[in-house]
Amino acid sequence: MRTTATKQESAVDYLYEQLQASQTKEDFLLSLWIYWVESVTISHREFSQVLANAPVNKWFLSFVAKEEKEFQLLAKSYSELAGQGKEIDKLYVKCVSKVMSYFPQSLIEAAKRRTEKPRICKFSGIKIEFSTLNQN
């Protein structure tokens, strides 16, 4: 997990590299999803909770789909770029990287909340809180 803050310019550069390295669109979207989740979480536990959260994922995919539609409109407007794969790829990355500036705070907070209460076990008379969520 990255611990440094992400700047918009570095996000575009990083995502462009990921797009070039990806063999399919799904591979790129997975890279974008993981990169975005890393940017909105601060611990490994939060990362895994947000990464596995269906409502956050649904919001993310709908936001990216909206930006992909904007990309398609822009690409049609700039037909002179149609033959230049590198420029079209950069335009696509600039459109979808807008997701790095947005996050649904209420959905993310709900995903980070502890969903199971820890159990208390006694070993040699000592109470120990046990939860699989506390192992990170």
JOUR-V354424 format. One record per backbone hydrogen bond with DSSP energy under -1.0 kcal/mol. CO is the residue of the C=O (numbers start at 1). NH is the residue of the N-H. If there is no record, write none. Layout:
co,nh
CO,NH
CO,NH
//
This chain:
co,nh
7,11
8,12
9,13
10,14
11,15
12,16
13,17
14,18
15,19
16,20
17,21
18,22
24,28
25,29
26,30
27,31
28,32
29,33
30,34
31,35
32,36
33,37
34,38
35,39
43,47
44,48
45,49
46,50
47,51
48,52
50,53
53,57
54,58
55,59
56,60
57,61
58,62
59,63
60,64
61,65
62,66
63,67
64,68
65,69
66,70
67,71
68,72
69,73
70,74
71,75
72,76
73,77
74,78
78,81
79,82
81,84
84,88
85,89
86,90
87,91
88,92
89,93
90,94
91,95
92,96
93,97
95,98
96,99
97,100
98,101
99,102
103,105
104,108
105,109
106,110
107,111
108,112
109,113
119,130
121,128
123,126
126,123
128,121
130,119
131,134
//
